[in-house]
Amino acid sequence: MTTVKGPAFYFPSIEKKYGQPVAHWQELIRSSPLTRHMELVTWLKSEYGLGHGHANALVAYTLAEDRGGQ
């Protein structure tokens, strides 16, 4: 059994708490005109009510994936 570490650790609780799959949040992040990490985190928190840790995990994972890091 593999232990999930890093931002993806939060994905099950994000999906359960906010009722949307991670892909939904990634699409929002990718379609946003914002590009900086903390701008995106603040935007998710203010526009969609995500908690800081959840927003941070989604942004970190999505940006790293887009850079080919995941």
N, C-alpha and C positions, 0 to 999 in steps of 0.2 A: 504494500500500500504506500502510495506516495503522499507525502504531506505537502499541501499547497502552502507556499510562502509568498511574501511580498503582497502587492496590491490585490492579486487574484484571491487571496485569502478572504477578502471581504465580499466577494461576489454573491455567494449564497444569501447572506444577510441583506445585501442591497436589493436583490431580486424579491426577497420575501417582504421586506419593509416597504418598498416603493411600488411593488406590483408590476414592474417592467423588467424585461430581460436586459442583461448587460449590453447586448447589441443595440438596444434602444438608446441607452445613454451614450454609447460610443458614437452613434450616428449624430446625436445632438452636438456632441463635442466637435466632431469633424465638420459639421455644417455651420458651426458658429464662426463669426468673423474674428473672434478672439483667438489668439495663438499662444499667449503666455500662460504658463502653468497656473499661477495664482489668480490671474484674471478669470480663467476658466473655472477654477474652484469657487471663487466668489460668485460668479454668475450662476453656477449650479445651485449654490446655497440660496441665493436670493430669488431666483426665478422658479426653482423647483422644490425648494425646501429640504434639500439633502443636507445631512450632517457633514461637518468638516472632514472627518475621516473617510466617509464614503465618497464624497466629492473628490478628495485628494487621491484616493485609490483609483477611481475611474479615470481621472485626468492623467495620472502618472502612467498607468497601464496603457492607455490609448496613445499617448504621445510616444512612449517607448516602442509600442508596436508599430506605429507609423514610421519610426526611424529604423525599424528592422531589429529592434532589441529584444522582442519577446519570442 
